[in-house]
Each structure stands twice: as structure tokens, then as C-alpha cells.
Amino acid sequence: MFGRRSLLRGALAVAGVAALPALSACSSSKSGGGSEASNAVSFGSNAAVPEPKGAYQTLFAAAKKATGLDINVNWVDHNTFQQNITTYLQGNPQDVFNWFAGERMQYFAGQGLVSNVNDVWDKIGGSYTDAMKAQSKGSDGNYYFVPFDYYPWAVFYSKSLWASKGYTAPTTWDEYIALAKKMKADGLIPIAFTDKDGWPAMGTFDYLNMRMNGYEFHINLMRTGQGWNTSKVSAVFDQWRQLIPYYSPGFLGLTWQEGANQILNKQAGMMVLGLDQIGTIFTGSNADDLGFFAFPEIDPANGQDSVEAPIDGFMVAKSPKNAAGATKLLEYLGTAAAQQLWLGSNPADIATASGVDTSKYTKPQTAAISLINSAKHLSQFMDRDTLPSFADPVMLPAIQKFLSSPGEASSILSNIDAQAKTIWATNG
């Protein structure tokens, strides 16, 4: 998302929709115009990398057999898609596109840039929990989102490396730091931390804040923007400063893939990341070597009761060319059968629909279910739980500045607070 992102942002804004070129699709409109017999549905994907692109290709081939639809995919890399999403939706977007639950979904629903998918939920609703349904609705009570998969953020490691070193999973902060020191003495990079793209660091902030200040404080901070320049948030950055000496050398110039490979190649001991990301690196015979533990407790009052578990899924553009086809495709994607197929090709996530055969899950997937089910609170991730105009333009560069100059935390928080007040006043 960031790193070079600040440099790309201006170019992408100028490029506009050209950064996400539209695919042609046969005509059909939500109001009934066009040909409902059209078999072409266009799809905007943020999954241009080999995995999960390959899993989507398998899924869309199956979707064609099940629905008769031709899915014309516009493959775009995740960062470009996400940073250009507003311009994309205001231009000529594909009929269906990848997106996320939480504030990110509700924001675009509130802006009138997407269509409701109530008709889809009339068909798939019986396969979803009330909690998952709630994550799929806008503030007006309509459905705008079809969840497909979700996954936890945790502290990941190589089981075989840990077994060879005799490491055990820490549950408290003191144990976590002690383990990092031991790993450093053993010649390892204690914590694979790589933040060229900016967004990976958000997960560490979220966990520190929830562990120190509790879920309610964290989610209110995300949703209201109030409280950034306080002693509670300052304490989070003070705590974070303790980890920096154990991070990967040159971490601000490294991508998350490079960090995940440090874990895979047994160069580093542990890494705070999402299963959705690192699970695409630990594949094949390496899949079950991936272990993880919940981010450690800092304040016993909060324990480890909150888990970051982002939900990914699909939305429909405001004026899809083939509305009937978009509905038909999402009705299929919302089934356990479709999600089971996806997970078989990309075992880095957990299905959102009920009825999936969990006996076919990998060990990390099974452990992920246990972690999520044990949580008292689920967060969606900073850039999904807060306003898009705040997460990317403000928090990404602010966190990177802190990581490069931790001594400037006070002025950084003051600046964040000032920008938050302006942004929420504008969106208020």
C-alpha cells in the first residue's frame, strides 16, 4: 500500500481509471435495460499475483460450468487496486469487484458508488451467521457485500525451525521480548518485519492498541478519529519502540513477501502478518510447517481477547452492465461449494459460508478457526475499520515516519490528531 505509494499516488490520480482499465462486457442493466441473456460478467480483481490469481482462475472456470457465465477479469495488483478504488468506482468499473467488509464497504455504500445485493442475500442468507450478515450491511440496513473468506492476523513462525531450537510460544509481552532476545543470540532475525508497502505495520499497531487499551477504545479510535494525541496512544508507540531493534534490517525497503520468505527460509523467527498473505508463501509440502500464536498479552485486563480477522468478499458497481449476471455470479460465490473449491486451490483463508468440509483444511486453517472462535472481539484491520481518507493518506506515512524516527512520536501523534479532526469534520 505505501513505501513508494506516496510517489505513486499523484501519478495514479492523474491516470485515473486508466490504472484499472475496464473490460468490455455484454449489456444488461439493473433497471431492466439491455439483454438479460448476456453471458458475460466483468470482474475487477485485486489478485494479479500468481497466488491467489491461480485460485481465482480455477474458481471462475467452475463458476462458468455452474452458471453458464463468462467472467471477464481485469487483473490488477492489490496495492494499485486499493489505492485507486475511489477513482475506479467513479469511472467505468467492472460489474463485480473484490473488496472488504467493515468501514471500507460501508463508506462506498454511503457514497452511492455501489449497488445493494439484497437479491443475492435472499438466496444465500441461510448459510451465514448473524455476525457475518451484520458485516455485510451498510448503515441503511441494505446488503452491499457478499463475504467469501476471512483469516486471522497472528504471529507466524516455522514449526520445524522452532522445534530445532526448542522455542515455545509466548503468551505475555515479557515472554515475547525474551524470545526475541534468544532468537537474536541464536543468529536469527527475531521478527521479520517488512514495511515497504506500508500496510503490514498497521496490524502491529492494531494489536498493540487492543492489547493495551482494549477493543472498545481501539474501534472508537478507528471510527471517530478522536483520541490520537492522548497518553493512551502515546503509550502504544512507546511499547512499539521496544520491538524495533529485533526487526529485519532495512525493513522499510522490504515487501511483505520478502519478510514471509525470511520465515520460510528459516532466516527469521516470527512475523506479525495475516494468514491470507503468509499462507500463499507456505504452500505444498510447506503448508503444515506454518505455525502461529495469538499476539501476546500486555495488559491482563484485555488479555488476548481480540483478534484481527479481516473479511474479504465482493461488491457490485453502481451501474453494472450485466446486473442479472452479477447477481447470478454472486449467488454462486456465496455458496459453500464455491468457497470449498477456492480453499482447495488457495489454503490461506477460511470460508465464510456454512457447510464447508473443514476436514479438508490444512493445519494452519484449522488452527485459524480455533483462534478466531476463541476471540471475544474481531477487528477488521486499520485500513478497513476507519475512513479511507484517513487510513491511507494519514496513517500509512505517519507510521512509516515513526518507524524511521521513533523519537518523533509526539509530533507525529499531534499531526495525526490534527488531520483526524479535519477529516472527520469534513465527513461528519
C-alpha positions in Angstrom: 0.0 0.0 0.0 2.7 2.5 0.7 6.5 2.9 0.7 6.7 4.1 -2.8 3.0 4.7 -2.6 3.2 8.4 -1.8 5.1 8.8 -5.1 2.6 6.7 -7.0 -0.5 8.4 -5.6 -0.2 11.5 -7.7 0.5 9.5 -10.9 -2.4 7.2 -10.2 -4.7 10.1 -9.6 -3.8 11.5 -13.0 -4.0 8.2 -14.6 -7.5 7.7 -13.1 -9.4 4.8 -14.4 -6.7 4.0 -16.9 -4.9 2.5 -13.9 -7.7 -0.1 -13.8 -8.7 -0.5 -17.4 -12.3 -1.5 -17.9 -13.1 -4.8 -19.6 -15.9 -4.9 -22.1 -19.0 -6.8 -21.1 -22.2 -7.5 -22.9 -25.0 -5.1 -22.0 -27.5 -5.6 -19.2 -28.7 -3.0 -16.7 -30.2 -3.2 -13.2 -33.3 -1.2 -14.3 -34.1 -3.9 -16.9 -32.4 -2.4 -19.9 -30.0 -4.4 -22.1 -30.0 -8.1 -22.7 -30.5 -10.3 -19.6 -29.4 -13.2 -21.7 -25.9 -11.9 -21.7 -23.4 -14.5 -20.5 -20.6 -12.0 -19.9 -19.9 -10.5 -16.5 -16.9 -8.3 -15.9 -14.9 -8.7 -12.7 -12.3 -6.3 -11.2 -9.8 -8.3 -9.3 -7.1 -7.2 -6.9 -5.3 -10.6 -7.2 -2.9 -10.2 -10.1 0.0 -12.1 -8.3 0.3 -15.8 -9.1 -1.4 -16.8 -5.9 -4.3 -16.2 -5.4 -4.7 -15.4 -9.1 -4.5 -19.1 -9.9 -7.1 -20.0 -7.3 -9.5 -17.4 -8.8 -8.9 -18.8 -12.3 -9.9 -22.2 -11.0 -12.9 -20.7 -9.3 -14.1 -18.8 -12.3 -13.8 -21.9 -14.5 -16.0 -23.7 -12.1 -18.4 -20.7 -12.0 -18.8 -20.9 -15.7 -19.8 -24.5 -15.5 -22.2 -23.8 -12.7 -23.8 -20.7 -14.1 -23.0 -20.5 -17.8 -21.4 -17.1 -17.3 -18.2 -15.9 -18.9 -16.3 -14.0 -16.3 -14.0 -11.4 -18.0 -11.4 -10.5 -15.4 -9.4 -7.3 -15.1 -6.3 -8.4 -13.1 -4.7 -5.6 -11.1 -2.2 -5.8 -8.3 -3.6 -5.4 -4.8 -1.9 -2.1 -3.9 -2.8 -0.4 -7.2 -6.4 -1.6 -6.9 -6.8 -0.4 -3.3 -5.2 3.0 -3.7 -7.2 3.8 -6.8 -10.5 2.4 -5.7 -12.5 5.7 -5.4 -11.5 6.9 -8.9 -12.2 3.4 -10.2 -15.7 3.3 -8.8 -16.4 6.9 -10.1 -15.4 5.9 -13.6 -16.2 2.8 -15.5 -15.8 -0.1 -13.1 -16.4 -3.8 -13.8 -19.7 -5.3 -12.8 -18.4 -7.1 -9.8 -15.2 -6.4 -7.9 -13.1 -7.6 -4.9 -13.4 -5.6 -1.7 -13.6 -5.8 2.1 -16.1 -5.7 4.9 -16.1 -3.1 7.6 -15.9 0.7 7.3 -14.4 0.3 3.8 -17.6 -1.3 2.5 -19.9 1.0 4.4 -18.1 4.1 3.1 -18.7 3.3 -0.6 -22.3 2.2 0.1 -22.8 5.6 1.8 -21.3 7.4 -1.1 -23.8 5.7 -3.5 -20.9 4.2 -5.5 -22.2 0.6 -5.3 -25.4 -1.4 -5.7 -27.2 -3.2 -3.0 -27.2 -7.0 -3.2 -30.3 -7.8 -1.3 -31.5 -10.1 -4.0 -28.3 -12.2 -3.6 -28.9 -12.5 0.1 -32.4 -13.7 -0.4 -30.7 -16.8 -1.8 -27.6 -17.2 0.3 -28.7 -15.9 3.7 -29.3 -19.3 5.3 -25.6 -20.1 5.0 -24.4 -17.2 7.1 -24.3 -16.3 10.8 -25.9 -13.2 12.1 -22.4 -11.7 12.7 -21.4 -12.3 9.1 -24.7 -10.8 7.9 -24.1 -7.7 10.0 -20.6 -7.3 8.5 -22.3 -7.3 5.0 -24.8 -4.4 5.5 -24.5 -0.7 5.1 -25.7 1.8 7.6 -29.1 1.9 5.8 -29.7 -1.8 6.6 -29.3 -3.0 3.0 -26.8 -5.6 2.0 -23.9 -4.4 -0.2 -21.3 -7.1 0.3 -21.0 -10.9 -0.2 -18.4 -12.3 2.2 -16.2 -15.1 0.7 -13.3 -15.8 3.0 -11.6 -14.4 6.1 -8.4 -15.0 8.0 -6.6 -14.1 11.2 -3.6 -11.9 11.8 -1.3 -13.6 14.3 2.4 -14.1 15.0 3.7 -16.7 12.4 6.7 -19.0 12.5 8.2 -22.1 11.0 7.3 -25.1 13.2 10.4 -27.1 12.1 12.7 -24.2 13.0 11.1 -23.8 16.4 11.3 -27.5 17.1 15.1 -27.5 16.2 15.7 -24.6 18.6 13.3 -25.6 21.3 11.3 -22.4 21.2 7.8 -22.3 22.8 5.0 -19.8 22.0 5.0 -16.8 24.4 1.7 -15.6 25.8 2.9 -12.4 27.5 4.9 -9.4 26.4 7.8 -10.2 28.6 8.0 -13.7 27.2 7.7 -12.3 23.7 10.7 -9.9 24.2 12.7 -12.7 25.9 12.1 -15.0 23.0 13.2 -12.2 20.6 16.4 -11.8 22.5 17.0 -15.6 22.4 16.5 -15.7 18.7 18.9 -12.8 18.2 21.5 -14.6 20.2 20.9 -17.7 18.0 21.8 -15.7 14.9 18.3 -15.2 13.6 16.3 -12.2 12.7 13.9 -12.3 15.6 11.0 -10.6 13.9 10.6 -10.5 10.2 9.1 -7.0 9.8 8.9 -5.5 6.3 7.0 -2.3 5.6 7.8 -1.1 2.1 4.1 -1.3 1.3 3.1 0.5 4.5 0.0 -1.5 5.4 1.7 -4.5 7.2 2.7 -2.3 10.1 -1.0 -1.5 10.7 -1.5 -5.0 12.0 1.1 -4.4 14.7 -0.4 -1.1 15.8 -3.9 -2.7 16.0 -2.7 -5.5 18.2 -0.7 -3.2 20.5 -3.6 -0.8 20.9 -6.2 -3.6 21.5 -3.9 -5.4 24.0 -3.0 -2.2 25.9 -6.2 -0.1 25.7 -8.9 -2.7 24.8 -11.1 -3.3 21.8 -13.7 -0.6 22.6 -11.0 2.2 22.7 -9.4 0.8 19.6 -12.6 0.6 17.5 -13.8 4.0 18.7 -10.4 5.5 17.7 -10.8 4.0 14.3 -14.4 5.1 13.7 -14.4 8.6 15.3 -10.8 9.7 14.9 -10.9 11.1 18.5 -8.1 10.3 20.9 -4.9 10.1 18.8 -3.0 12.7 20.7 -3.5 11.1 24.2 -1.4 9.3 26.7 -3.0 6.0 25.8 -1.9 6.1 22.1 1.5 7.6 23.1 2.0 4.5 25.3 1.3 2.3 22.3 4.1 3.9 20.3 6.4 3.7 23.4 5.7 -0.1 23.6 6.2 -0.5 19.9 9.6 1.1 20.1 10.8 -1.9 22.1 10.3 -4.1 19.1 12.3 -2.1 16.5 15.8 -3.5 17.5 14.5 -7.0 16.7 13.1 -6.2 13.2 14.6 -7.2 9.8 17.5 -5.0 8.7 16.3 -2.4 6.2 12.6 -3.3 6.9 11.3 -0.1 5.3 12.6 -1.2 2.0 11.3 -4.7 2.1 7.9 -6.1 0.9 5.8 -8.5 3.0 6.7 -11.3 0.6 10.4 -10.8 1.4 9.6 -11.0 5.1 7.4 -14.1 4.7 10.3 -15.7 2.8 12.6 -15.0 5.7 10.3 -17.1 7.8 10.0 -19.8 5.1 13.8 -19.9 4.7 14.4 -20.1 8.5 16.3 -16.8 8.5 13.8 -15.2 10.9 12.0 -16.5 13.9 8.5 -14.9 13.8 6.4 -12.4 11.9 3.1 -10.5 12.6 1.1 -10.9 9.4 -2.2 -12.3 8.0 -2.7 -16.0 7.1 -4.1 -14.7 3.8 -0.6 -13.4 3.0 1.9 -15.8 4.5 -0.2 -18.8 3.6 0.5 -18.1 0.0 4.2 -18.5 0.7 3.9 -21.6 2.8 2.4 -23.9 0.2 2.5 -27.5 -0.9 4.7 -29.6 1.4 5.5 -26.5 3.5 1.9 -25.7 4.3 1.7 -27.6 7.6 5.1 -26.2 8.7 3.4 -22.9 9.3 2.6 -22.3 12.9 1.3 -19.2 14.7 0.2 -17.9 18.1 -2.0 -15.1 19.3 -0.3 -11.7 19.7 0.8 -11.7 23.3 -0.9 -10.2 26.3 0.3 -6.8 27.5 -2.4 -5.7 30.0 -4.1 -8.6 31.8 -7.4 -6.6 31.7 -7.5 -7.2 28.0 -5.6 -10.4 27.7 -5.6 -11.8 24.2 -9.4 -11.4 23.7 -9.3 -9.5 20.4 -8.3 -11.0 17.1 -7.7 -9.2 13.8 -9.8 -11.2 11.3 -10.4 -9.3 8.0 -13.3 -10.5 5.8 -12.8 -10.4 2.0 -15.6 -10.6 -0.5 -17.3 -9.0 -3.4 -19.4 -5.9 -4.3 -21.3 -4.8 -7.3 -20.8 -1.5 -9.1 -23.4 1.3 -9.0 -24.5 0.7 -12.6 -23.4 -2.8 -13.7 -23.7 -3.6 -17.4 -25.0 -7.0 -16.6 -26.8 -6.8 -13.3 -28.6 -10.1 -13.7 -25.3 -11.8 -14.4 -23.7 -10.1 -11.4 -26.4 -11.4 -9.2 -26.1 -14.9 -10.6 -22.3 -14.9 -10.1 -22.6 -13.7 -6.5 -25.2 -16.3 -5.7 -22.7 -18.9 -6.7 -19.7 -17.3 -5.0 -21.7 -17.2 -1.8 -22.1 -21.0 -1.6 -20.0 -23.4 0.4 -19.3 -25.3 -2.8 -17.6 -22.3 -4.4 -15.6 -21.4 -1.3 -14.6 -25.1 -0.8 -13.1 -25.0 -4.3 -11.3 -21.8 -3.7 -9.8 -23.0 -0.4 -8.6 -26.2 -2.1 -6.6 -24.0 -4.5 -5.5 -21.3 -2.0 -5.4 -22.7 1.5 -4.6 -19.4 3.2 -8.2 -18.5 4.2 -11.3 -19.8 5.9 -14.7 -20.0 4.3 -17.5 -17.6 5.4 -20.4 -19.9 4.4 -21.6 -22.8 6.5 -21.3 -26.3 5.1 -17.7 -26.3 4.0 -15.9 -29.6 4.8 -13.4 -28.4 7.4 -11.7 -31.9 7.4 -10.0 -30.8 4.2 -8.5 -27.8 5.8 -4.7 -27.6 6.3 -3.4 -27.5 9.9 -3.0 -23.6 9.7 -6.6 -23.3 8.6 -7.9 -25.5 11.4 -5.8 -23.6 13.9 -7.1 -20.3 12.5 -10.7 -21.4 13.2 -9.8 -22.1 16.8 -8.1 -18.8 17.2 -11.0 -16.8 15.7 -13.6 -18.8 17.6 -11.8 -18.1 20.9 -11.9 -14.3 20.4 -14.2 -12.1 22.3 -13.8 -9.3 19.7 -12.9 -9.3 16.0 -11.4 -6.3 14.3 -11.2 -5.9 10.5 -7.8 -4.2 10.2 -6.9 -0.5 10.5 -7.5 0.4 6.8 -10.9 -1.3 6.9 -12.1 -0.1 10.3 -11.5 3.6 9.6 -12.2 6.1 6.9 -10.3 5.6 3.6 -9.4 9.3 3.6 -7.7 8.7 6.9 -6.1 5.3 6.7 -4.1 5.6 3.6 -3.2 9.3 3.3 -2.6 9.9 7.0 -1.8 6.7 8.9 0.5 4.9 6.4 3.1 7.7 6.1 2.7 8.6 9.8 3.5 5.0 10.9 6.4 4.8 8.5 7.8 8.1 9.8 7.6 6.7 13.4 9.4 3.6 12.4 12.2 5.5 10.8 12.3 8.2 13.5 10.7 6.8 16.7 11.9 9.7 18.7 9.5 11.9 16.9 6.4 10.1 18.1 5.0 13.0 20.0 4.9 15.4 17.0 3.7 12.6 14.7 0.7 11.9 17.0 -0.1 15.6 17.2 -0.1 15.8 13.4 -2.3 12.7 13.2 -4.8 14.2 15.6 -5.0 17.5 13.7 -5.6 15.7 10.4 -8.2 13.4 12.0 -10.2 16.4 13.3 -10.2 17.9 9.8 -11.1 14.7 8.1 -14.0 13.7 10.4 -15.3 17.3 10.3 -15.4 17.1 6.5 -17.1 13.6 6.6 -19.2 14.5 9.6 
